[in-house]
Amino acid sequence: MGMNIALQSVGFICAVFLFFNLRYLNKQQARIEDETVELTEKELKRLQHTADVQGVDLETARKMHRGVRFAT
């Protein structure tokens, strides 16, 4: 029974971690989509990587990131 409690605890911790991590990723995505916000160096690097892979400019890469959300 102790093993069952331990595994349920691990599952609960994983669920809580996923919840907060996906909320954080959704906030990052919303920030990239907002065209009035000036992006940080890290966000620009992420967009530049997308632009390089897709063969497009940064504005097109920024538009490509629209609409993706994680269910929390």
C-alpha positions in Angstrom: 0.0 0.0 0.0 3.0 2.3 0.6 4.1 1.9 -3.0 0.6 2.9 -4.2 0.6 6.0 -2.1 4.1 6.9 -3.4 3.2 6.4 -7.0 0.0 8.5 -6.5 2.1 11.2 -5.0 4.5 11.2 -7.9 1.6 11.3 -10.3 0.1 14.3 -8.5 3.5 16.2 -8.5 3.8 15.5 -12.2 0.3 16.8 -12.9 0.9 20.0 -10.9 4.2 20.5 -12.7 2.5 20.1 -16.1 -0.3 22.5 -15.2 2.1 25.3 -14.3 4.5 24.6 -17.1 1.8 24.7 -19.8 0.4 27.9 -18.3 3.8 29.4 -18.6 4.2 28.3 -22.2 0.8 29.7 -23.1 1.8 33.1 -21.6 5.0 33.0 -23.6 3.0 32.2 -26.8 0.6 35.0 -26.1 3.5 37.4 -25.6 5.0 36.5 -29.0 1.6 36.9 -30.7 1.1 40.4 -29.3 2.6 42.7 -31.9 2.7 45.7 -29.6 5.2 44.0 -27.2 8.9 44.4 -27.7 10.4 40.9 -27.6 13.4 39.9 -25.5 16.6 38.5 -26.9 15.6 34.9 -26.0 12.2 35.3 -27.8 13.9 36.8 -30.8 16.3 33.9 -30.9 13.4 31.5 -30.8 11.7 33.3 -33.7 15.0 33.5 -35.7 15.3 29.7 -35.4 11.8 29.3 -36.7 12.5 31.7 -39.5 15.7 29.9 -40.4 14.1 26.5 -40.4 11.1 27.7 -42.5 13.1 30.0 -44.8 11.0 33.1 -44.0 11.6 36.5 -42.3 11.0 37.3 -38.7 7.5 38.8 -39.2 6.3 35.8 -41.1 7.7 33.5 -38.4 5.9 35.6 -35.7 2.6 35.2 -37.6 3.3 31.4 -37.9 3.2 31.1 -34.1 -0.4 32.2 -33.8 -3.2 30.0 -32.7 -1.2 27.3 -30.8 -2.3 26.8 -27.2 -2.0 24.0 -24.6 -5.1 22.9 -22.7 -4.7 23.5 -19.0 
